């Protein structure tokens, strides 16, 4: 009991650091210069282990949250971020929980988290932002029970866009963290 309490308390303290808002200096459109459009930000809360007890996210071909699975691996593999942010939004928590559950139940499984950014900002800034996105997602998975050896995080910055148009209706698709399992990268 005491060990569980210590684990929960240390997890809460560790994750509290994940929601930090300190960031590197911004350049170009990332700094909010005139002409830079910014999407509205949604409220993000620190990632918690809520809803994990009793939730069977891998039951059958799909679960109540709509996370379809193939061979037990959650099929939703992309986490989207707000402009210039790296916190996991509430709407993506079930996806993160499903992947953490899969990793806990499959100790030999491993994944790579690929952090990405839109084209605004310098190349160096976007590499850093992509890294913060992938590292924050990794921290959330580790807090939910994945092992350090199972999760690798990298950044592609703006180098692998999902969409190449130069407008907000495209940029949001590039602000993401992609989850790839061993054999997919």
PyMOL commands that set and color helices and strands:
alter all, ss='L'
color gray80, all
select helices_A, chain A and resi 2-19+28-31+90-105+123-143+148-150+168-174
alter helices_A, ss='H'
color red, helices_A
select strands_A, chain A and resi 69-70+73-74+78-80+111-116+151-157+176-181
alter strands_A, ss='S'
color yellow, strands_A
deselect
rebuild
show_as cartoon
